[in-house]
């Protein structure tokens, strides 16, 4: 009864290759999760009837099914955003998880063309208090139930999401499964045999396979060519790519791209994206970590966001660990320890980098964490940002190197814009490293 979404990240490279030749500069259009619906793709009938949600800690909740006619199974997490459900559903960082929305009304403004963060829906199930079946917006092209049905993702509504959120906050994220009420016994047996999705190579599942230059020959407002960087895709969001393309010519690369391969594109800097799962997983996340370490050792400017931040932490000899319930939402306050300023940020992560002094804060009861490892690049990691609520690490600077990371999402849309200037900081870092970009390009 477990279904795989009909779209895959592995189709993104092919879909992109069909569009890229007609694009350039600021007019970047990505293959969107709504494209096939708009082009006339058939939407399967949505699920209906009574359903039951079972949690590995013994929790049981009854509700009503919607979305795809299949079981939902994964790690139960919650997000606190009041808007942006389409962006959350299409965020690759939610791969492997069952996503609970704390805001009670989801789907009221429908599904819209061109605002998805990828070409797919990534959660393995969706839990809401109320799913709006008849959205009220002139630009809506589908309901949330139809959107989930089209992508093969099940949902359950009329659930007490406040109770679930309190339970997860108290006891930590747990595995869960949901489906038709009459199949409760089979669901329970399946739950007993489930393993954590973090054991899977989720980065491989959500990333592209072939590199592509997404804005070739781009120039700034003065007609100067933009500096070229490589963006390692560990589950990258479209708004990150759009933001980078405002400042750079971007080579969108698979996560297993070695530093030697990346350099063959004549890049001047390296970026590493967000993504799902355990940063210490021995699959493609570890390959991306190795590339980051090689880039830093070479002296190249490097920036990481979210999973990219965690991977750079590992490369710096710091441990990563699973958080009790993580940070997911658009209202997370972070303190810049250098200036003392508080930034309101959008976040989506269940792992964190251990503080060099305070250790693992807000840790999951399981105690899951990476093994101690060496500093792979020789630079000293300094904590730059911390979360104002739990003091967990939210950003690193590498001392005396053109390298920095943030755990939060400066590109967030919708979301606060406090952190967007960090992309400008990355461009300034690159320019300074090159001794002034005008000199570098002459």
C-alpha positions as CSV (number, residue, x, y, z in Angstrom):
1,X,0.0,0.0,0.0
2,X,3.0,2.3,0.2
3,X,3.3,4.3,-3.0
4,X,6.2,6.1,-4.6
5,X,5.5,9.7,-5.9
6,X,5.1,9.6,-9.7
7,X,7.7,12.4,-10.2
8,X,11.3,12.0,-9.3
9,X,14.3,14.3,-8.9
10,X,16.0,12.0,-11.5
11,X,13.8,13.5,-14.1
12,X,14.8,17.0,-13.3
13,X,17.9,17.1,-15.4
14,X,16.1,15.9,-18.5
15,X,13.2,18.4,-17.9
16,X,15.6,21.2,-17.3
17,X,17.6,20.4,-20.5
18,X,14.4,21.0,-22.5
19,X,14.0,24.5,-21.1
20,X,17.5,25.9,-20.5
21,X,18.3,26.9,-24.0
22,X,15.5,29.4,-24.1
23,X,16.4,30.9,-20.7
24,X,19.0,33.3,-19.4
25,X,19.8,35.9,-16.8
26,X,16.8,36.8,-14.7
27,X,14.2,34.9,-16.7
28,X,14.7,31.5,-15.1
29,X,11.9,29.0,-15.1
30,X,12.3,25.6,-13.5
31,X,10.3,22.4,-14.1
32,X,7.5,22.9,-11.5
33,X,5.4,20.5,-9.5
34,X,2.3,21.9,-11.2
35,X,3.5,21.7,-14.8
36,X,1.9,18.3,-15.7
37,X,-1.4,19.3,-14.1
38,X,-1.5,22.5,-16.2
39,X,-0.7,20.5,-19.3
40,X,-3.7,18.3,-18.8
41,X,-2.4,15.5,-16.7
42,X,-5.1,13.3,-15.2
43,X,-5.7,13.8,-11.5
44,X,-6.6,10.5,-9.8
45,X,-9.6,10.3,-7.5
46,X,-8.7,11.4,-4.0
47,X,-9.0,9.1,-0.9
48,X,-12.0,9.5,1.4
49,X,-13.5,7.8,4.4
50,X,-12.3,7.2,7.9
51,X,-8.6,6.9,8.6
52,X,-6.3,6.2,11.5
53,X,-2.8,7.6,12.4
54,X,-0.6,5.4,14.5
55,X,2.6,6.6,16.2
56,X,5.5,4.4,17.3
57,X,5.2,5.8,20.8
58,X,1.6,4.4,21.1
59,X,-0.3,7.5,19.9
60,X,-3.5,6.8,18.0
61,X,-5.6,9.4,16.2
62,X,-8.6,9.0,13.9
63,X,-9.5,11.3,11.0
64,X,-10.6,11.5,7.4
65,X,-8.4,10.6,4.4
66,X,-7.6,12.8,1.5
67,X,-5.0,13.0,-1.2
68,X,-3.7,9.7,-2.7
69,X,-5.2,6.4,-2.0
70,X,-2.3,4.9,-0.2
71,X,-0.7,4.6,3.2
72,X,1.5,7.3,4.6
73,X,4.6,6.2,6.5
74,X,7.7,8.0,7.8
75,X,9.0,10.2,10.6
76,X,6.3,12.5,12.0
77,X,7.4,16.1,12.1
78,X,5.6,19.5,12.4
79,X,6.0,22.9,10.8
80,X,4.6,26.1,12.2
81,X,4.3,28.2,9.0
82,X,0.9,29.9,8.6
83,X,1.3,30.2,4.8
84,X,3.5,28.5,2.2
85,X,2.1,25.0,2.3
86,X,2.8,24.5,-1.4
87,X,6.5,25.5,-0.8
88,X,6.7,23.1,2.1
89,X,5.2,20.2,0.3
90,X,7.7,20.7,-2.6
91,X,10.7,21.2,-0.3
92,X,13.1,18.2,-0.8
93,X,14.2,18.6,2.8
94,X,10.9,16.9,3.8
95,X,11.7,13.7,2.0
96,X,11.1,10.6,4.2
97,X,8.9,12.5,6.6
98,X,5.2,12.7,7.4
99,X,4.5,16.5,7.6
100,X,2.1,17.9,10.1
101,X,0.9,21.5,9.7
102,X,0.2,23.2,13.0
103,X,-1.8,26.0,11.2
104,X,-5.4,24.6,11.2
105,X,-6.6,25.6,7.7
106,X,-4.4,24.3,4.9
107,X,-5.3,24.7,1.2
108,X,-7.5,27.8,1.4
109,X,-5.7,29.6,-1.4
110,X,-5.2,26.5,-3.5
111,X,-2.2,25.4,-5.6
112,X,-0.5,27.9,-7.9
113,X,1.7,27.7,-10.9
114,X,5.4,28.4,-10.6
115,X,5.8,28.8,-6.8
116,X,6.9,25.2,-6.0
117,X,10.4,24.6,-4.6
118,X,10.9,21.6,-6.8
119,X,9.2,19.5,-9.4
120,X,7.8,17.0,-6.9
121,X,6.0,16.6,-3.6
122,X,8.4,15.1,-1.1
123,X,6.7,14.3,2.3
124,X,5.5,10.7,2.5
125,X,2.3,11.8,4.1
126,X,0.5,15.0,5.2
127,X,-1.4,15.6,8.4
128,X,-3.7,18.6,8.9
129,X,-6.6,19.8,11.0
130,X,-8.6,20.8,7.9
131,X,-7.8,20.5,4.3
132,X,-9.7,23.0,2.1
133,X,-11.3,21.1,-0.7
134,X,-12.6,24.2,-2.6
135,X,-9.9,26.8,-2.5
136,X,-10.9,30.5,-3.0
137,X,-8.3,32.2,-5.2
138,X,-8.5,33.3,-8.8
139,X,-5.1,31.8,-9.7
140,X,-5.6,28.4,-8.1
141,X,-5.2,25.5,-10.5
142,X,-6.0,22.6,-8.1
143,X,-7.0,21.8,-4.5
144,X,-4.4,20.5,-2.0
145,X,-6.1,17.1,-2.1
146,X,-5.9,17.0,-6.0
147,X,-2.3,18.1,-5.8
148,X,-1.3,15.3,-3.4
149,X,-3.3,12.8,-5.4
150,X,-1.5,13.7,-8.6
151,X,1.9,13.2,-6.9
152,X,0.9,10.0,-5.1
153,X,1.1,11.4,-1.6
154,X,-1.6,10.6,1.0
155,X,-3.1,12.9,3.6
156,X,-5.3,12.7,6.7
157,X,-7.4,15.5,8.1
158,X,-9.7,16.2,11.1
159,X,-6.7,15.3,13.3
160,X,-6.0,17.1,16.5
161,X,-2.7,18.6,15.3
162,X,-2.3,20.5,18.6
163,X,-2.2,17.3,20.5
164,X,0.3,15.7,18.0
165,X,2.5,18.8,18.2
166,X,2.5,18.7,22.0
167,X,3.3,15.0,22.0
168,X,6.3,15.5,19.6
169,X,7.6,18.4,21.5
170,X,7.5,16.4,24.7
171,X,8.8,13.1,23.5
172,X,10.6,13.8,20.2
173,X,9.9,12.9,16.6
174,X,8.7,9.3,16.1
175,X,7.9,7.0,13.2
176,X,4.2,6.8,12.2
177,X,1.9,5.3,9.6
178,X,-1.7,6.2,8.6
179,X,-4.3,4.7,6.3
180,X,-7.9,3.5,6.2
181,X,-9.4,2.7,9.6
182,X,-10.5,-0.8,8.5
183,X,-6.8,-1.6,7.8
184,X,-5.6,-0.6,11.3
185,X,-4.2,-4.0,12.1
186,X,-2.1,-4.2,9.0
187,X,-1.0,-0.6,9.6
188,X,0.1,-1.5,13.1
189,X,2.1,-4.5,11.8
190,X,3.8,-2.3,9.2
191,X,4.7,0.2,11.9
192,X,6.4,-2.5,14.0
193,X,8.7,-3.3,11.1
194,X,9.5,0.3,10.0
195,X,13.0,1.6,10.1
196,X,14.0,5.3,10.1
197,X,14.1,7.0,6.7
198,X,17.4,8.6,7.9
199,X,19.0,5.2,7.2
200,X,18.2,5.7,3.5
201,X,20.3,7.8,1.1
202,X,17.7,10.6,0.9
203,X,20.1,13.0,-0.7
204,X,20.5,10.7,-3.6
205,X,16.7,10.5,-3.9
206,X,16.2,14.2,-4.2
207,X,19.2,15.4,-6.2
208,X,20.0,15.7,-9.9
209,X,22.3,13.3,-11.7
210,X,24.0,15.6,-14.3
211,X,25.5,19.1,-13.9
212,X,24.0,22.0,-15.9
213,X,24.7,25.7,-16.2
214,X,21.3,27.2,-15.5
215,X,22.0,30.9,-16.4
216,X,24.8,30.8,-19.0
217,X,26.5,34.0,-20.1
218,X,24.7,36.1,-17.4
219,X,25.8,39.6,-16.9
220,X,25.3,42.3,-14.2
221,X,23.6,45.6,-14.8
222,X,26.9,47.1,-16.1
223,X,27.3,44.3,-18.7
224,X,30.1,42.5,-16.8
225,X,30.0,38.7,-16.8
226,X,28.9,37.2,-13.4
227,X,31.4,35.1,-11.6
228,X,30.8,31.4,-12.0
229,X,30.1,29.1,-9.0
230,X,29.2,25.5,-8.5
231,X,26.1,24.7,-6.4
232,X,26.1,21.2,-4.9
233,X,22.5,19.9,-5.0
234,X,21.7,17.9,-1.9
235,X,18.0,18.7,-2.3
236,X,18.2,22.3,-3.4
237,X,15.2,24.6,-3.4
238,X,14.4,26.6,-6.5
239,X,14.5,29.9,-4.6
240,X,18.1,29.2,-3.5
241,X,19.0,28.8,-7.2
242,X,17.1,31.9,-8.2
243,X,18.9,33.9,-5.4
244,X,22.3,32.6,-6.4
245,X,21.6,33.5,-10.1
246,X,21.1,37.1,-9.1
247,X,24.8,37.3,-8.2
248,X,26.5,34.4,-10.0
249,X,26.5,32.2,-13.1
250,X,25.5,28.9,-11.5
251,X,26.6,25.4,-12.4
252,X,23.9,23.2,-10.8
253,X,25.8,20.0,-9.7
254,X,25.0,16.6,-8.3
255,X,26.1,16.1,-4.7
256,X,28.7,13.6,-5.6
257,X,30.6,16.1,-7.8
258,X,34.2,16.0,-6.7
259,X,36.2,19.2,-6.2
260,X,38.3,18.3,-9.3
261,X,35.2,17.9,-11.4
262,X,33.7,21.2,-10.1
263,X,36.9,23.1,-10.8
264,X,36.8,21.8,-14.4
265,X,33.9,24.3,-14.9
266,X,36.3,27.2,-14.1
267,X,34.4,28.1,-10.9
268,X,35.6,30.7,-8.5
269,X,33.4,29.6,-5.5
270,X,31.4,26.6,-4.1
271,X,28.0,26.5,-2.6
272,X,26.3,23.6,-0.8
273,X,22.5,23.4,-0.4
274,X,19.8,22.2,2.0
275,X,18.6,18.7,1.9
276,X,17.0,15.8,3.8
277,X,18.2,13.2,6.2
278,X,21.2,12.6,8.5
279,X,24.3,14.7,7.4
280,X,26.5,11.8,8.6
281,X,24.9,9.3,6.2
282,X,27.7,7.5,4.3
283,X,26.1,8.1,0.9
284,X,26.1,11.2,-1.2
285,X,25.9,13.6,1.8
286,X,29.4,12.4,2.8
287,X,30.7,12.8,-0.8
288,X,29.4,16.4,-0.7
289,X,31.2,16.9,2.6
290,X,34.4,15.7,1.1
291,X,34.1,18.2,-1.8
292,X,33.5,21.0,0.7
293,X,36.6,20.1,2.6
294,X,38.7,20.1,-0.5
295,X,37.4,23.4,-1.6
296,X,38.2,25.0,1.8
297,X,41.7,23.5,1.8
298,X,42.2,25.1,-1.7
299,X,41.3,28.6,-0.3
300,X,38.2,28.9,-2.4
301,X,35.2,30.8,-1.0
302,X,32.4,28.5,0.3
303,X,28.9,29.0,1.5
304,X,26.5,26.4,3.0
305,X,22.8,26.5,3.9
306,X,21.0,24.0,6.1
307,X,22.4,20.6,5.3
308,X,25.3,22.3,3.6
309,X,26.0,24.0,7.0
310,X,25.9,20.6,8.8
311,X,28.2,19.0,6.2
312,X,30.7,21.9,6.7
313,X,30.4,21.4,10.4
314,X,31.4,17.7,10.0
315,X,34.2,18.7,7.7
316,X,35.4,21.0,10.4
317,X,35.7,18.2,13.0
318,X,32.4,19.0,14.8
319,X,29.7,16.4,15.5
320,X,26.1,16.6,14.2
321,X,23.2,15.2,16.1
322,X,19.5,14.6,15.8
323,X,17.3,17.2,17.5
324,X,14.3,16.4,19.7
325,X,11.8,17.9,17.3
326,X,13.9,20.3,15.1
327,X,13.1,23.7,13.8
328,X,10.5,23.9,11.0
329,X,8.7,27.1,10.4
330,X,9.0,30.8,9.3
331,X,9.5,32.5,12.7
332,X,12.7,31.2,14.2
333,X,14.8,33.9,16.0
334,X,18.5,33.8,15.6
335,X,21.2,35.9,17.2
336,X,24.2,37.2,15.2
337,X,26.9,36.9,17.9
338,X,29.1,39.4,16.1
339,X,26.6,42.2,16.0
340,X,24.1,41.2,18.7
341,X,21.2,41.6,16.2
342,X,18.3,39.2,16.2
343,X,17.1,37.9,12.8
344,X,13.7,36.2,12.2
345,X,14.4,33.3,9.9
346,X,12.7,30.4,8.1
347,X,14.0,27.0,9.0
348,X,13.5,23.3,8.2
349,X,15.9,20.9,9.9
350,X,15.9,18.0,12.3
351,X,19.7,17.8,12.8
352,X,22.1,20.3,14.2
353,X,25.9,21.0,14.6
354,X,27.1,20.5,18.1
355,X,28.4,23.6,19.8
356,X,32.2,23.5,20.2
357,X,31.8,24.5,23.9
358,X,28.2,23.6,24.9
359,X,27.9,20.4,23.0
360,X,24.6,18.9,21.8
361,X,21.7,21.1,22.8
362,X,17.9,20.2,22.4
363,X,19.0,16.6,21.5
364,X,16.6,13.8,20.6
365,X,16.0,11.2,23.3
366,X,17.6,8.5,21.0
367,X,20.9,10.2,21.3
368,X,21.6,9.8,17.6
369,X,24.7,11.6,16.6
370,X,27.7,11.4,14.3
371,X,31.0,9.8,15.4
372,X,33.8,12.2,16.3
373,X,35.8,13.0,13.2
374,X,38.9,15.0,12.1
375,X,39.1,18.5,10.9
376,X,39.4,17.9,7.2
377,X,40.5,21.4,6.1
378,X,42.5,22.8,9.0
379,X,40.5,25.9,9.6
380,X,38.9,26.8,12.9
381,X,35.1,26.8,12.9
382,X,33.7,29.8,14.9
383,X,30.0,29.9,15.9
384,X,28.5,33.1,14.3
385,X,24.7,32.5,14.8
386,X,22.7,30.7,17.6
387,X,19.0,30.1,18.0
388,X,17.5,32.6,20.4
389,X,15.2,29.9,21.9
390,X,17.5,26.9,22.5
391,X,21.0,28.3,21.7
392,X,21.7,25.7,19.1
393,X,24.2,26.5,16.5
394,X,22.7,28.4,13.5
395,X,25.8,29.5,11.6
396,X,29.6,29.1,11.3
397,X,32.4,31.2,10.1
398,X,35.8,29.6,9.3
399,X,38.4,31.7,10.8
400,X,40.8,33.4,8.4
401,X,39.1,31.7,5.4
402,X,36.4,33.0,3.0
403,X,33.9,30.5,4.3
404,X,30.6,30.7,6.2
405,X,27.4,28.8,6.7
406,X,23.9,29.3,8.0
407,X,21.4,26.7,9.3
408,X,18.4,28.9,8.3
409,X,17.1,29.8,4.8
410,X,17.9,33.3,3.6
411,X,16.0,32.7,0.4
412,X,12.7,31.9,2.1
413,X,9.5,32.6,0.2
414,X,7.1,33.1,1.8
415,X,9.0,34.0,4.9
416,X,11.0,36.7,6.6
417,X,13.6,38.6,4.5
418,X,16.0,39.4,7.3
419,X,18.6,37.0,6.1
420,X,18.4,37.5,2.3
421,X,21.5,39.8,2.3
422,X,23.6,36.8,3.1
423,X,23.7,36.1,-0.6
424,X,25.2,39.6,-1.1
425,X,27.7,38.7,1.7
426,X,28.7,35.6,-0.4
427,X,29.2,37.7,-3.5
428,X,31.2,40.3,-1.5
429,X,33.3,37.4,-0.1
430,X,34.0,36.1,-3.6
431,X,34.8,39.6,-4.9
432,X,37.2,40.3,-2.0
433,X,38.8,36.9,-2.6
434,X,39.4,37.7,-6.2
435,X,40.9,41.1,-5.3
436,X,37.9,43.0,-6.7
437,X,35.8,41.3,-9.4
438,X,36.5,44.0,-12.1
439,X,40.2,43.1,-11.8
440,X,39.4,39.4,-11.8
441,X,37.4,39.6,-15.0
442,X,39.7,41.9,-17.0
